[in-house]
Amino acid sequence: MAEEFATENTTVEKTEPDAVKEVSDDFVTRQHTAASGLEYTTTTGRLVLRREETKDGKSEGFKPKAEIFVVAYTKDNSTSERPVTFAFNGGPGSSSVWLHLGLLGPRRVDSGDVGAMTPPPFGLVDNPETLLEHSDLVLIDPVSTGFSRVIEGEKTDEFHAFVEDRDLVAEVIRLWTTRNNRWLSPKYLVGESYGTLRAVAVAGRLFDAYGMAVNGLGLISTVLNMSTLRFFPGSDTPYALHLPTYAAIAHYHGRHPGRELTDVVREAEEYASRDFGYALSQGARLTPPEYDDAVARLSALTTLNEGFIRRTNLRWAYHEFAAELLRAEGLAVGRIDGRFTAPPANPQSSSSTDDPSMRAITGPFAAAINHYVRAELGYENDLPYEILTARVQPWSYRTFEGAPVDVSDVLERLMVHNPALRVHVDYGYQDGATPHFAAEYVFAHMALNDEARARISHHYHEAGHMMYLKPECRLAQLEALKNFVTVDPAQN
């Protein structure tokens, strides 16, 4: 059974001789006016979460366990009926900086995009299309990301796990909603990457533990079942589900001249769904003519060398594709965003794990958030802001021991229990981390009726994992999200 958190906003003294220092919330508020004239308040700081501890069946009181960094944006003089959107990224190990300063907030990083990246020292610009124009925003950094940390003397590993992370984020949402009297506000969760899996799990936890029903889930670069992404011996499904992404990235790099991206992707999807799935399932039973045909078709779709395809026996992981696609040009392609390229550290390597796309975008986002929280939000903290950290590894999925890490059943249940729940899904065609066809596969296999399926909207972008790096994609995303959060629940 998951342990419960407390709700008090008080300090607790330890009686042990080596007691740690007292802790309390350290929020800072600032008033702002957006370019549109919207007046809003930011509340920035660390929220102390407490949990009741017992010994021999007796309560020992509520003990502080973690300090969670939160940035909240609330429109001034609005009513409680205004929507509120809670957002976080994934990783595990990622802060919310990407959604915060890349898409949702009133200020965004001036990062540029592939081929025209902004050089150091980077900068911040207004984001006129911010979702704040239509919904209040609460950005959440899980334990060990951003400025979020466990209390001195507590174990960090405790929160580096699926269930504990789910429960902690749910408690932050419940506590913020309660303290700000927003139980009657339309509520939305927006997650990216692992954050999509987290969003579904958190929505389930909110409903099961607190009776809190959310109005919508925004899933950006989606993974709900990790078995569709992980390349394991004996599991052929991921190889087929990545194929349309390989074709899309090849198209971006000029390997399908004269063809539309959507045509290339549709052809790859049809082959992956039918003939390629059959070829993989046959293993050594595939006849030589069938094998030769598969090699030729895969080479035509991905533009990979037939010799490479034969050496890998029709099966290669993404990091092998990243090293192979542009090997002749002396380049490796990105994983988070296959549009990005860079010379590999070792041109002879059969794989590429140093992602050029992450190397390109981390600097601008790191500079922006470290300036923004201090200079514009007024929050001071000497801790390093952990953008994307490996300190959360190994992440524990012990809840799923012997089974795939999969929350699609939770989403099925939520769609049934809450007939007003809607789901917005964003896909990037050049996203090598969470391929669109893998996410589509999971949605297609969910046990939903036609009415429930109609409440899921799918949006496609000619970009990567963080499709909002591309200006036209960001504008399209925000327009769709605006419509998503401003639907009248009574009319849904």
Wavefront OBJ file of the C-alpha trace (Angstrom):
o trace
v 0.000 0.000 0.000
v 1.340 3.456 -0.899
v 2.171 5.686 2.054
v 0.151 8.866 2.516
v 1.481 12.420 2.712
v 0.269 15.087 5.121
v -1.089 18.507 4.229
v 0.149 20.846 6.956
v 2.257 23.867 6.095
v 4.120 23.906 9.412
v 7.570 22.971 10.627
v 8.347 19.855 12.634
v 11.101 19.596 15.197
v 13.001 16.349 15.531
v 13.767 15.226 19.050
v 16.776 13.108 18.174
v 20.155 14.489 19.213
v 21.278 14.872 15.605
v 18.064 16.571 14.452
v 18.177 18.167 11.020
v 17.273 21.800 10.555
v 13.629 22.828 10.440
v 12.149 23.144 6.971
v 9.222 25.118 5.626
v 7.851 26.293 2.307
v 9.968 29.071 0.802
v 7.632 30.545 -1.822
v 8.225 33.931 -3.418
v 5.441 35.804 -5.219
v 5.797 38.331 -8.032
v 3.261 40.317 -10.050
v 3.582 40.498 -13.833
v 1.815 41.865 -16.893
v 1.955 39.880 -20.130
v 2.327 41.486 -23.551
v -1.417 40.956 -24.051
v -2.187 42.976 -20.919
v -2.983 39.867 -18.841
v -2.066 40.493 -15.214
v -0.847 37.441 -13.354
v 1.028 36.327 -10.251
v 3.880 33.833 -10.035
v 4.447 31.756 -6.916
v 7.869 30.113 -7.003
v 9.565 27.921 -4.451
v 9.757 24.603 -2.691
v 6.733 22.907 -1.161
v 7.477 20.723 1.882
v 5.732 17.361 1.773
v 5.197 15.505 5.017
v 4.233 11.951 5.769
v 2.874 10.374 8.907
v 5.238 7.813 10.370
v 4.278 5.063 12.787
v 6.179 2.758 15.107
v 4.651 -0.241 16.832
v 1.248 0.921 15.603
v 1.609 4.381 17.143
v 1.871 7.625 15.221
v 5.176 9.483 15.494
v 3.758 12.536 13.787
v 4.078 14.034 10.341
v 7.696 14.164 9.232
v 9.044 16.278 6.355
v 10.256 14.039 3.542
v 10.883 16.166 0.473
v 10.954 19.738 -0.811
v 9.357 19.966 -4.261
v 10.092 22.896 -6.549
v 6.957 24.405 -8.080
v 6.305 27.433 -10.283
v 2.648 28.473 -10.362
v 1.116 31.073 -12.679
v -2.314 32.408 -11.718
v -4.354 35.078 -13.449
v -5.182 37.991 -11.153
v -8.812 38.553 -10.138
v -10.072 35.383 -11.800
v -12.698 33.005 -10.494
v -12.213 29.438 -9.357
v -13.885 28.258 -12.579
v -10.751 29.169 -14.555
v -8.914 26.022 -15.751
v -5.622 25.012 -14.137
v -3.012 22.908 -15.935
v -0.395 20.897 -14.041
v 2.640 20.048 -16.150
v 5.852 18.045 -15.867
v 8.387 16.390 -18.121
v 9.722 12.867 -17.854
v 13.103 11.183 -18.090
v 12.864 9.810 -15.452
v 15.231 12.474 -14.206
v 14.007 15.477 -16.176
v 12.919 18.791 -14.738
v 9.904 20.612 -16.168
v 12.087 23.225 -17.893
v 11.318 21.933 -21.405
v 7.541 22.375 -21.225
v 7.913 25.417 -18.969
v 10.206 27.534 -21.151
v 9.727 25.740 -24.446
v 5.948 25.680 -24.769
v 3.559 26.608 -21.972
v 4.843 29.599 -20.015
v 4.544 33.338 -20.748
v 8.277 33.503 -21.362
v 10.210 31.077 -23.543
v 13.833 30.296 -24.293
v 15.356 31.803 -27.425
v 16.956 28.539 -28.525
v 16.508 28.619 -32.273
v 15.939 25.387 -34.150
v 17.992 22.867 -36.097
v 20.272 24.607 -38.573
v 19.800 27.988 -36.894
v 20.508 27.487 -33.198
v 20.961 30.629 -31.098
v 24.602 30.976 -29.923
v 25.566 31.595 -26.281
v 24.680 33.403 -24.079
v 21.143 32.664 -25.405
v 18.138 34.548 -24.040
v 14.444 34.731 -23.160
v 11.599 36.209 -25.196
v 7.876 36.689 -24.666
v 5.576 33.817 -25.578
v 2.371 35.602 -26.700
v 0.579 32.313 -27.370
v 1.245 31.021 -23.822
v -1.358 28.677 -22.406
v -1.540 31.067 -19.423
v -3.886 33.196 -21.528
v -6.453 30.421 -21.142
v -5.461 28.410 -18.054
v -3.495 28.858 -14.859
v -0.272 26.819 -14.884
v 1.588 24.799 -12.251
v 5.000 23.413 -13.256
v 6.268 20.567 -11.045
v 9.809 19.188 -10.676
v 9.903 15.660 -9.151
v 12.504 14.647 -6.552
v 16.161 15.215 -7.573
v 15.181 17.350 -10.592
v 15.192 21.130 -10.719
v 15.592 22.367 -7.135
v 13.587 19.455 -5.678
v 15.400 17.406 -3.042
v 14.664 15.030 -0.197
v 14.988 16.387 3.328
v 18.401 16.030 4.936
v 18.734 12.530 6.335
v 16.094 10.991 4.049
v 16.796 8.500 1.263
v 16.614 9.757 -2.303
v 16.091 6.269 -3.709
v 12.720 6.108 -1.991
v 11.265 8.516 -4.554
v 13.144 7.215 -7.590
v 10.437 4.687 -8.314
v 7.223 4.503 -10.314
v 4.712 4.275 -7.443
v 6.442 6.678 -5.069
v 6.945 9.253 -7.822
v 3.313 8.885 -8.881
v 2.046 9.366 -5.343
v 4.297 12.330 -4.660
v 3.249 14.234 -7.803
v -0.403 13.450 -7.077
v 0.002 14.806 -3.562
v 1.576 18.023 -4.847
v -1.445 18.500 -7.112
v -3.954 17.701 -4.361
v -2.212 19.978 -1.895
v -1.914 22.913 -4.338
v -5.554 22.491 -5.377
v -6.702 22.469 -1.747
v -4.630 25.417 -0.575
v -5.701 27.531 -3.546
v -9.389 26.547 -3.376
v -9.395 25.088 -6.890
v -11.374 21.875 -6.408
v -14.144 23.310 -8.598
v -11.757 24.392 -11.376
v -11.408 22.347 -14.579
v -8.119 20.480 -14.145
v -5.677 19.240 -16.800
v -2.444 17.266 -16.619
v 0.170 17.764 -19.346
v 3.171 15.460 -19.517
v 5.959 14.849 -21.979
v 7.759 11.556 -22.698
v 7.921 9.531 -19.439
v 5.758 12.370 -18.180
v 2.900 10.976 -20.294
v 3.120 7.660 -18.468
v 3.339 9.639 -15.215
v 0.325 11.791 -16.163
v -1.924 8.772 -16.670
v -0.674 7.145 -13.467
v -1.130 10.376 -11.480
v -4.643 10.863 -12.848
v -5.455 7.347 -11.675
v -3.983 8.026 -8.252
v -5.904 11.317 -7.898
v -9.151 9.563 -8.716
v -8.556 6.472 -6.582
v -7.066 8.125 -3.498
v -8.803 11.504 -3.394
v -11.808 11.265 -5.714
v -10.325 14.021 -7.877
v -11.403 13.711 -11.514
v -9.435 15.612 -14.130
v -10.936 17.035 -17.304
v -8.103 16.222 -19.651
v -4.711 14.679 -20.231
v -2.230 16.326 -22.606
v 0.229 13.663 -23.761
v 3.245 15.037 -25.643
v 5.634 12.487 -27.183
v 3.776 9.570 -25.688
v 4.825 6.298 -24.088
v 2.182 4.366 -22.161
v 3.665 0.877 -22.602
v 7.449 0.693 -22.493
v 7.588 -2.725 -24.128
v 6.821 -0.970 -27.434
v 10.091 0.977 -27.207
v 12.646 -1.346 -25.661
v 14.684 -3.659 -27.840
v 14.869 -7.017 -26.080
v 15.894 -10.376 -27.578
v 12.766 -12.296 -28.488
v 10.574 -9.194 -28.727
v 10.156 -8.162 -32.362
v 7.361 -5.613 -31.964
v 9.595 -2.553 -31.310
v 11.545 -3.146 -34.522
v 8.389 -2.819 -36.599
v 7.008 0.118 -34.585
v 10.178 2.182 -35.150
v 10.190 1.706 -38.927
v 7.978 4.712 -39.848
v 10.220 6.965 -37.737
v 13.322 5.714 -39.559
v 11.618 6.509 -42.864
v 10.581 9.988 -41.643
v 14.102 10.852 -40.503
v 15.545 9.591 -43.781
v 13.059 11.812 -45.599
v 14.108 14.866 -43.575
v 17.721 14.297 -44.616
v 16.819 14.243 -48.293
v 16.799 10.485 -48.785
v 13.320 10.394 -50.402
v 13.573 13.202 -52.995
v 10.375 14.322 -54.641
v 8.090 12.618 -52.115
v 5.857 14.056 -49.409
v 6.697 13.089 -45.837
v 3.199 11.801 -45.162
v 3.365 9.494 -48.197
v 6.666 8.008 -47.046
v 5.394 7.550 -43.495
v 2.123 5.913 -44.612
v 4.024 3.447 -46.815
v 6.321 2.557 -43.926
v 3.351 2.124 -41.577
v 1.599 -0.216 -44.000
v 4.707 -2.334 -44.474
v 5.439 -2.389 -40.723
v 1.865 -3.470 -39.957
v 1.671 -6.226 -42.545
v 4.650 -7.739 -44.348
v 7.392 -6.667 -41.938
v 5.466 -7.932 -38.940
v 5.058 -11.251 -40.715
v 8.737 -11.431 -41.695
v 9.870 -10.778 -38.124
v 7.460 -13.334 -36.702
v 8.805 -16.074 -38.980
v 12.395 -15.925 -37.785
v 14.435 -18.699 -39.443
v 11.272 -19.975 -41.141
v 11.375 -17.054 -43.581
v 12.241 -18.362 -47.051
v 15.275 -16.906 -48.920
v 13.058 -15.060 -51.450
v 10.941 -13.634 -48.614
v 14.096 -12.595 -46.749
v 15.530 -10.892 -49.840
v 12.257 -9.052 -50.390
v 12.251 -7.825 -46.770
v 15.820 -6.566 -47.108
v 14.986 -4.696 -50.297
v 11.817 -3.131 -48.860
v 13.542 -2.063 -45.652
v 16.416 -0.534 -47.597
v 13.997 1.392 -49.824
v 12.046 2.777 -46.845
v 14.940 3.611 -44.529
v 17.632 4.147 -47.231
v 19.966 2.026 -45.106
v 22.524 -0.150 -46.882
v 21.293 -3.678 -47.630
v 24.504 -5.096 -46.176
v 23.727 -3.429 -42.823
v 20.180 -4.775 -42.865
v 21.432 -8.314 -43.514
v 24.109 -8.090 -40.818
v 21.462 -7.092 -38.279
v 19.075 -9.793 -39.489
v 16.333 -7.222 -40.157
v 16.545 -6.028 -36.549
v 18.431 -2.979 -35.336
v 18.029 -0.646 -32.377
v 17.668 3.100 -32.719
v 21.240 3.871 -31.640
v 22.466 1.661 -34.493
v 20.241 3.499 -36.970
v 21.524 6.839 -35.632
v 25.100 5.821 -36.407
v 24.364 4.211 -39.776
v 21.975 6.529 -41.661
v 24.483 9.291 -42.493
v 27.713 7.358 -41.900
v 28.912 8.095 -45.437
v 28.588 11.832 -44.700
v 30.520 11.462 -41.437
v 27.471 12.281 -39.305
v 25.249 10.693 -36.655
v 21.606 11.698 -36.211
v 19.862 12.620 -32.972
v 17.557 10.405 -30.923
v 15.356 12.995 -29.217
v 15.163 14.768 -32.562
v 16.361 12.976 -35.684
v 16.624 16.259 -37.585
v 19.817 17.124 -35.670
v 23.213 15.775 -36.723
v 26.820 15.918 -35.521
v 30.074 14.096 -36.275
v 30.255 10.971 -34.084
v 32.933 10.695 -31.425
v 34.035 7.419 -33.023
v 33.266 7.171 -36.747
v 33.941 3.420 -36.628
v 31.387 2.714 -33.914
v 28.375 0.604 -34.791
v 26.129 2.727 -32.565
v 25.624 6.334 -31.471
v 24.541 7.087 -27.913
v 25.740 10.721 -27.726
v 22.604 12.534 -28.857
v 23.365 15.615 -31.018
v 19.877 17.016 -30.399
v 20.228 17.023 -26.610
v 23.697 18.548 -26.875
v 22.266 21.349 -28.992
v 19.312 22.324 -26.794
v 20.522 21.753 -23.225
v 22.661 24.918 -23.115
v 19.898 27.358 -24.093
v 17.374 25.851 -21.679
v 19.873 25.693 -18.788
v 20.856 29.338 -19.236
v 17.232 30.428 -19.508
v 15.910 28.698 -16.387
v 18.849 29.703 -14.178
v 18.388 33.344 -15.175
v 14.605 33.309 -15.157
v 13.932 31.916 -11.671
v 16.221 34.481 -10.071
v 15.960 37.611 -12.214
v 12.265 37.449 -13.137
v 10.597 35.167 -10.588
v 12.669 36.386 -7.624
v 13.573 32.955 -6.244
v 17.070 32.460 -4.821
v 18.679 29.082 -4.220
v 22.347 28.068 -4.442
v 21.530 24.494 -5.424
v 22.238 23.572 -9.033
v 19.043 23.416 -11.059
v 19.082 19.820 -12.305
v 17.909 20.012 -15.928
v 18.211 16.307 -16.735
v 19.961 14.163 -14.180
v 21.140 10.568 -13.950
v 20.952 10.781 -10.148
v 17.546 9.099 -10.242
v 19.005 5.919 -11.735
v 18.418 3.091 -11.281
v 14.710 3.949 -11.452
v 12.575 1.276 -9.831
v 9.667 -0.378 -11.644
v 9.241 -3.085 -9.016
v 5.456 -2.710 -9.268
v 5.689 -4.253 -12.732
v 8.087 -7.078 -11.869
v 7.640 -9.766 -14.511
v 5.298 -7.598 -16.603
v 5.657 -4.663 -19.038
v 5.684 -1.133 -17.644
v 2.229 -0.252 -18.922
v -0.446 2.233 -17.819
v -2.829 1.799 -20.753
v -5.169 -0.166 -18.485
v -5.284 2.818 -16.097
v -6.275 5.094 -18.964
v -8.939 2.613 -20.077
v -10.427 2.653 -16.606
v -10.325 6.447 -16.342
v -12.053 6.865 -19.697
v -14.877 4.631 -18.460
v -15.196 6.068 -14.947
v -15.022 9.669 -16.152
v -17.102 10.076 -19.344
v -15.973 13.715 -19.602
v -12.258 12.887 -19.709
v -10.569 13.938 -22.946
v -7.054 13.160 -24.177
v -4.864 15.332 -26.414
v -1.883 13.546 -28.041
v 1.056 15.226 -29.822
v 3.410 13.196 -32.045
v 6.672 14.195 -33.718
v 7.472 12.331 -36.933
v 11.242 12.663 -36.336
v 11.048 11.633 -32.674
v 13.365 8.649 -32.194
v 12.742 8.415 -28.436
v 8.966 7.858 -28.482
v 8.035 6.923 -32.079
v 4.526 7.925 -33.094
v 3.648 4.493 -34.472
v 4.478 2.858 -31.137
v 2.079 5.168 -29.307
v -0.595 4.619 -31.963
v -0.162 0.868 -31.486
v -0.946 1.175 -27.767
v -4.016 3.347 -28.331
v -5.267 0.909 -31.004
v -5.061 -1.994 -28.551
v -6.925 -0.281 -25.719
v -10.342 -1.672 -24.853
v -12.426 1.426 -25.579
v -15.764 1.902 -27.299
v -16.269 4.363 -30.150
v -17.516 7.129 -27.856
v -14.403 6.942 -25.684
v -12.099 6.826 -28.713
v -13.754 9.979 -30.020
v -12.497 11.773 -26.891
v -8.874 11.173 -27.933
v -7.470 13.687 -30.442
v -4.236 13.024 -32.349
v -1.936 15.796 -33.593
v 1.112 15.226 -35.817
v 4.150 17.469 -36.312
v 7.079 17.457 -38.723
v 9.609 17.717 -35.913
v 11.105 15.682 -33.069
v 10.396 14.824 -29.442
v 10.241 18.498 -28.426
v 8.324 19.576 -31.485
v 7.850 23.061 -30.043
v 11.471 23.854 -30.979
v 10.084 24.401 -34.482
v 8.114 27.693 -34.454
v 5.210 26.549 -36.637
v 4.824 23.388 -34.547
v 4.784 25.394 -31.313
v 2.061 27.654 -32.635
v -0.021 24.682 -33.793
v 0.434 22.921 -30.444
v -0.615 25.946 -28.416
v -3.639 26.586 -30.606
v -4.770 22.985 -30.128
v -4.068 23.080 -26.384
v -6.007 26.342 -26.094
v -9.026 24.651 -27.628
v -8.432 21.609 -25.423
v -8.526 23.456 -22.081
v -11.275 25.922 -22.959
v -13.965 23.357 -23.783
v -16.933 23.849 -21.484
v -17.115 20.617 -19.432
v -20.906 20.945 -19.393
v -20.937 20.882 -23.186
v -18.492 17.994 -23.565
l 1 2 3 4 5 6 7 8 9 10 11 12 13 14 15 16 17 18 19 20 21 22 23 24 25 26 27 28 29 30 31 32 33 34 35 36 37 38 39 40 41 42 43 44 45 46 47 48 49 50 51 52 53 54 55 56 57 58 59 60 61 62 63 64 65 66 67 68 69 70 71 72 73 74 75 76 77 78 79 80 81 82 83 84 85 86 87 88 89 90 91 92 93 94 95 96 97 98 99 100 101 102 103 104 105 106 107 108 109 110 111 112 113 114 115 116 117 118 119 120 121 122 123 124 125 126 127 128 129 130 131 132 133 134 135 136 137 138 139 140 141 142 143 144 145 146 147 148 149 150 151 152 153 154 155 156 157 158 159 160 161 162 163 164 165 166 167 168 169 170 171 172 173 174 175 176 177 178 179 180 181 182 183 184 185 186 187 188 189 190 191 192 193 194 195 196 197 198 199 200 201 202 203 204 205 206 207 208 209 210 211 212 213 214 215 216 217 218 219 220 221 222 223 224 225 226 227 228 229 230 231 232 233 234 235 236 237 238 239 240 241 242 243 244 245 246 247 248 249 250 251 252 253 254 255 256 257 258 259 260 261 262 263 264 265 266 267 268 269 270 271 272 273 274 275 276 277 278 279 280 281 282 283 284 285 286 287 288 289 290 291 292 293 294 295 296 297 298 299 300 301 302 303 304 305 306 307 308 309 310 311 312 313 314 315 316 317 318 319 320 321 322 323 324 325 326 327 328 329 330 331 332 333 334 335 336 337 338 339 340 341 342 343 344 345 346 347 348 349 350 351 352 353 354 355 356 357 358 359 360 361 362 363 364 365 366 367 368 369 370 371 372 373 374 375 376 377 378 379 380 381 382 383 384 385 386 387 388 389 390 391 392 393 394 395 396 397 398 399 400 401 402 403 404 405 406 407 408 409 410 411 412 413 414 415 416 417 418 419 420 421 422 423 424 425 426 427 428 429 430 431 432 433 434 435 436 437 438 439 440 441 442 443 444 445 446 447 448 449 450 451 452 453 454 455 456 457 458 459 460 461 462 463 464 465 466 467 468 469 470 471 472 473 474 475 476 477 478 479 480 481 482 483 484 485 486 487 488 489 490 491 492
